[in-house]
Amino acid sequence: MIGQTSERGRRRRGRSPEAAPAPSRNVNYRQLKNPFPLMEVFPADQIAEMHKTALRTLQELGVKCLLPEARRIFEKAGARVDEDSEMVFIGRDIVEAAVASAPKSIACHAGARRRDFTLELGSLVFQPGAGAPNATDLERGRRPATGQDYLDFLKLTHHFDVFQMISPQVEPQDVPTHLRHYFTTQAQMELTDKFPFFFSRGTPQVMDCFEMLSIARGLSDDEFQSGAHCYTIINTNSPRTLDIPMAQGLIDFARSGQMSIITPFTLMGAMAPITVAGAITLSHAEALAALTLTQLAKPGAPVCYGTFTSNVDMKSGAPAFGTPSHFQASLAAGQLARHLGLPWRSAAGSASNINDVQAANENQFGLWGCLMAGATVIIHSAGWLEGGLSVSFEKLICDAEVLNMVAELCAGAQAGTAEIGFDTALSEVEPSGHFFASSQTMERYNTEFYEPHVHDYANFGTWTERGSVDASHRATGVWKGILSDFKAPPSDSDRIGALQEFITRRTAEGGAPPES
């Protein structure tokens, strides 16, 4: 009879379900390893040919480098430089030496030791969507992002352990650009102890950020320089252009021992060849050029290889994400990263305008492309809409649900004696019985399964009685609850006071306008 458990099972347990409360679930999503078998889109000989062609591109076609200091660094290393055209032609031997000196493993030091992680092939780190000028949610609609939006997204990023790195989710449009880095850095130092992000918008802003981090974290100059305590994202201007702030950022971060994540943003059919192979070859060449600059500035500087390659809609020219071509490009980039042996960054994301089924499909398809490619860092993994023009509060919550489930898979399944449960489950339940009250179930019912924060497993009747609330509207309640209950991690009041004094002084001195 359904619902029965054997007398033998009840005697063996010798207790009722109420006798001892089950332990609460405790998970750690902070140091993940990618458990998935890697896919390849091209044969090894074709990957080798793409790498060879990228080297040929750098040597014969060159890259346009707008920063004079960067051109001097390349020239000193033996590259051919044409000052009139600002073109740099980088020999294969220079690139190969740079790749050899780039670290294969990067220890990233957060504000709390439990937040530290290592970037290397096989590790897995998630970031939410980044760099959007707009924020959107169901209650306030789409709008230019504000400082409050930045703070709210920062709190949400801190809340979910599955986000190991802070990203610049939105640009606070109501904070002047010459003061914005003070606002965003102070917020990161006070509201989170995760690995922070700084924009590369000229040496004065970068040096300000480094100083603020050192003050807030209590780091001496030697301690700061001896490990990666922050990172920046460097975008090349495809095709084959490295602008002034990006080149300067590569130099500044390298010389200070901080990490650059290099990201050519190549859209097939627009600023890159229309084929996956052609676009990824161009992206690879640009990434190698930028990586080479970091190693010429300081051999051994932490640098993460990267790519963000998808296609455009050939009817409108608009970027498209989560497409089959996007998936294939991620796989190819992974093959090239493994060819180099370097940790690397890829991206998910969506071109949808709202948090709908298109947004979910595109983000998850892009995400799985990254996972199957073995990406070390996956950016735009949550919240990103409109191809990066907005970040959605509801989408961040919905996407974090998926990332949590991926993180659960990283832990792996166990099949020992306790998991098989001959004595605690199989032998306790008679044929046609149930396992709800077996010893194994009672010991694990509160800890065995992932508990969703937005998904609803209620049946239709119960769901209807509760108001028929869909996932997006449930997500609204989730993010509002997180913000309402948010508590910042502990911080040193003296250091925070010194940080505020620094910001007050630098603001009075005029701040630091971004360089272009």
N, C-alpha and C positions, 0 to 999 in steps of 0.2 A: 504494500500500500504506500503510495507516494506520501512523503512526510515522515516516514518511520526511520528510526535509527536502531540498530541492533542492541539488545540488552547487554551483549558482551562489550560493545563500544561504550555504553553508559557506565558500566562497572569499571572499565579500564580508566576512564577519565576521573571518575570519582568526584566530580564537581559539576555545578550548574553553570550555564553561560554567564550568570551574573556574579560568580564567585571572584573573578579577578578581571579587572578592566584590561582590554587589549592595549598595547603600546601605540602611541601615535606614529604616523609615518614620518620618516626622516630621510630626505634625499639630498644628494650633493651633485649639482649640475655644473660645478665650477671648473673641473679639470676633465674634459671629455676626450675620448678617443673615438675616431671614426670606425665603426664596426662593419661597414658595408664593403662587399667586394667591389673593386674598382672596374669601371668600364673603359673601353678604348673605342674611339670612333675611327681612328686611322691606324694602319699598320705601322710598325716601328720604323721601317725604312722611309715612309712618308713623313713621319714626325722628324726624323733626322734631316730630311731634305728641307722641311720648313725651317728648322733651326739654321741650316746652312744658308738658306736664302735670306733669312733675317740678318745673318752676319754679312752677307754680300750687300744687302741693302744699306747697312750702316757704313760699310767701307766705300761703296761705289756711289750711292745716292745721297748718303749722309742725312743728318738731322739739322734742322734750323734751331739754333740755340740763341735766344735773345739776350741772355745775361753775359756781359763781357767777362766777368770773373769766371764763369763756367767755361767759356771758350778758352781762357788762359789755362785753366786746369787741364782741359782736354789736350791743348797744344803742348803743354809741358810733358804730358805723358806720351807724346809722339803722334797724336792725331793731327791730321791735316785740317787747317782752319782757313776759311776764306772770310776775312773780316768784312768785305764789301757786302757779301750776301748773308753773312752771319751763319754760314753753313759749317758744320763740323763733320769730318769724315773719319770714322773710328775704325781702326784696323782690328782684325780678328784677334790678334794676340793680346791687344789691350782689353778687349771684352772678356776673353777667356781668363785672363789673369784676375779681372774683377770678380767674375763668377767664382773663381777658386778662393778668393779671400772673403767672400760674403759668408756669414755664419749660416750653418745648416740648422742650427737650433738657437732660438732666441728666448731667454728668460725674461718675462715681463713682470715687473714689480708694481703691484697695486698699492693702495693706501693701507690695506690690511693683508697680512701674510696669507690668510686663508683665501684671498682673492688672487694670489699670484698664479700664473700659468705659463706654459712653455709653448712657443710656436715652432713646430717642426712637422715634417710630413707625417701624417697619421693622427695628429692632434686636431681638435675641432672646437672652434670658437665662433659664437654668434654675436652679431651686432644688429640693432634695429635700423630702420631706414634713416638716411642721413641727408643733410644739406638742403632740405626743402624750404622754399620761401613762404609756404602757406601751411596752415594747420586746418583740420576739419574734424567736426564731430556732429552727432545727430541733433544736439541741442542748440549749438551756436552756429552751425553751418561752416562753410569754407570762408577763410579770412586770411589776411596777411598775418603771419605768425608774430606773436608778441613775446616779451620777456617772460610773462606768466606761462605762456605755452611752453617755452623752453624749460622752465622750472618744472612744470607738470610732467613733461616727457622725461626729464631727467629722473624724477622720482619714480615713474613707472619703470624705467630701465633699471634703476637700482632694486626695485622690488623683486623682479624676476631673476633668479639665479642663472637662468639659461642665457642671459645676456652677460657675457664676461667682460665686455669692453663698452665704454661709453662712446656714443657716436653723436655728432652734431645734428640731431634729428631735424630741428628747424632753426632757421636764422631769425633771431628776434628783431623784426623790422623797426620796432620802436626804440631800439638802443642804437645810438650813433656808432658808425663803423670804427671811429678812432677810439671808442671806449668799449666796444662790444666784447673784446677779448678779456677785459677786466670782469665784466658781468658773467660771462660763461665760465671763466676759470674759477672765480670765487664760488660760483654755484657748484661746480664739480668738487671743489675742495671741502665744501660745507655739507653737501647733501648726499655724497656717495663716497665709498672707499674703493670703488672699482678703478680699473685702468683708464686714465683720462685721455682725451683727445684735444689737440690744439691745431687750429688752422695755420697754414703757412701763407701769411700775407705780408711778408717783408720781415727783415731781421729785427727791427725794433719791437714789433708785436711778439715775435717768437721769443726774443730774449726776455721780454716782460713775463711771458707765460712760464718760461723756465724758472725765473726768479720767484714767481708766485708759488709754483709747485714746491720749490725747495724750501720756501718759508713755511708753507702749510704742513709739509711732511717732515720738517726738521732735518733736511739733508744738507750736508756740507757740499762744497763744489766737487770734491773728489768722490763723494758718495753718489752724487747725481750723475757724474760723468762715467762712473764705473758700471752702470747697468741701465737698461731701458725702463724708464719710469713714465713715459708717455709716448704718444705716437701722432703722426700726421698722415694725411692721405694726399698723395701727389698725382694729379691728373695731367697727362700729356695732352697737348692740343693736336689731335689727329687731323690730318696725317703728318707725322714726322716734325712736330714742333714742340719745343720746350720753352715756355714763356718765363718771364723774369721772376715772379714770386714762386713759381714751382721749382725752378732751378735753384733759387736762393734757399728755398725750404730744404731741398735735398742736401745742400752744403751745410746749412746751419744745424739740422738735426744730426747729420753724420758726425760733424766735428764735436758735437756735444754728447755723442754716444746714445742718441735717442732714435727711435724707430720710424722709418718711412715705409708706408705701404704704397707701392707704385701701382697706379691704375690707369692705363690707357683706356679711354672710353671710345670704343670703336663700334660704329653702327654700320652693318653690312649694307652696301648700296648707297651710303651717304658719305661719311668720312673714312670709309674703308671699302676694300673690294667687296663685291656682292656675294662672293663665295665664303663659306666657313673657313676653308683652308687659306684663302688670301687674306681675309680679315684677321685671323689669328696670327698669321705670319707677320703682318704689319704690327699688330699689338705686341708680339714677342720682340720685334726689333726695337720698338719704342721703350718697352720695359727694360730691355738690356742696356739701352743708352742711358736711361735714368739710373739704373742700378750701377752702371760703370762710374757715373759721376759720384755716387755716394762713396764708392771704394777708393776712387782717386782722392776724394776729400779726406777720407780717413779709412785706411784698410781695416777690415773687420767690423765696420759700422753695421749695426743691425738694420736689415732691409728685407722687406717682404715683397716677393715677386707678385704681380697681380694682373688681372685683366677684367674688363667688363665689356663683353662683346655680345651684341644681339643684332637683330635686323630692324629695318624700318618697314612701315607699311608703304608699299610702292605706289599705292593709290593717293596717299596724302602726304607722304614723307615723314609722318609722325613715328617716333620710336615705338617699338613693340617689344614686350618682354614675356617670358614664360612660353616662348614659342619652341617648336622643334629645333630651329636653327640656334636659338639661345642655348638649349640643352646641349646640342652638339658642340657648340663653341666652348662651353664649360669643360666638356670631356677632353677636347683637344688641348685646352690650356692646362688641364691637369697632366696630360701626357708630357707637355713641354716642361712644366714645373718639375716633374719627376726626372726628366732628362737632365735638368740642372741640379736636382737634389735639394731644392730650396723650398721653404714654407711659402705658401701662396694664398692669395685672396681672390675670391670670386663673389658673385652676387645673385640674389633672387630679384624680387620686385614685380611691379604690375603697372600696366598702362591704363587700367580701369579708372574711371572717374569717381567711383564710390566703392564702399565695402560690400561688394556683391559677389555672386558666384564667379563672374569673370575674374575678379580680384583674387579670390581664393584659388581658382584653377591656375592662374598665371604664376602666383607666388609659389604654390606648391610644386608646380612643374619645374620652375626655375630652381627651387630649393633642391629637389631631387637630382637635378642635373649637377649641382654643386656637390652633393653628397656622393653621387656615383663617380664624380671626377676626383674625389679625395681632397677637396678644398680645405685648407687649414683655417682660414677666416672667411665667414660668409656674412657679407654686409647686405643691407636692405632686406634682411630676412623677416622683418615685421613692420607693418604700418605704412609702407611706401605705396603711394598711388600716383596716377597721372604721369608715370615715367619720371618721378622725382619732384614734381611740382607741389605735392602736398604729402603730409603724413597724417594719417587718420588715427584718432584715439581708439575707435572701435576696432579698426583693422589690426592695430598693434596687439590688442587683447586677444583677438581671434587667432592671429598668427602665432602669438606666444603659446597658445594651447598646442598647436602643431609642433613647435620647437620643443616644448616640454615632453611630448610623446616621443620625438626623435631622441631626446636625451635619455629617456627611459630605455630605449633600445641600445644605447651605448653601454649601459650597465651589463648587458648580456643576461641570458637566462641560465639558471642553475638546474642541475639534474642529479643532485646527490641523494643520499638516503632520506634526508628530511623532506626534500622536494617531492620525491617519488611517493613517499608516505604510505608504505605498506601497512605499518603498525598504527599510524595515526589517521588514516583515511580509508584505504582500500579494504582493510579487514573489519572496519567498524560499521560499514554500511551494507545492509542486506540488498539482494537484488530488488530492483524497482524502488529502492529508497532514495534518499537525497543526502548531500554532503554539507548542508547548511550548519549542522550542529556537530560535525566531526571534530576531533581534537585538532587536526591540522587547520581546519577552517577557523575554529575559535581562537587559535594562536595567531592567525595571520589575517583575519578579516579586515583589520584596520590598517594593514601595512602592505598587503600583497599587490593591490591594483592601484594604478594611477588615478588620482582624484581630479576630475576636470574642474576648471574654474569658470568656464562659460558654456560648455556643452551640457545639454539637458537630456538625460536618459529616461525621463518619465514617459509613460504611455500617453496616447492621444487624449484620453479622457482627463487624466491628471493635468497634462499640459494645458488643456482647454480651461479647466477649472482655475488654473493659476493665471489666466489672462491671455493665453496664446502668444506669449512673448517670443519673438524670433531671436536668433543668435546676436544680431547686431545690437538690438535693444538690450539684451541681457548684458552685452559687453559694456554698454553705457553704465549700467549699474556697477559692474566690476571696477572700471577705472575710477569712477567717482568714489567707490568705497576704499580703494587703495590710497587715493589722494587724501581722503578724509582721515584715514588711520595712520598716515605716513609718519614715521619717526626716523630722523636722520641718524646715521651711525655716530658713535662717540667721536669727539674731536678735542684737540688741545686748545683751550680758550686763549692761552698766551700766543700760540701760533696764529690762530684766527685773528686775534687782535693785531698782530704784526702784519698779517696779510692785508687787513683793512687799512692800516696806516700806509702801506706801500701803495695801495690803489688810490687812496686819497691824495697822496703826494704826486703820483704820476698823472692823475686826472688834473690836478692844479697846474702841472707843467704842460698840459695840452694833450696828454694821451699819446697815442702812436697811430697816425693815419696809415691805412693799408697801402702797400706799394704795388704798382702795376707796371 
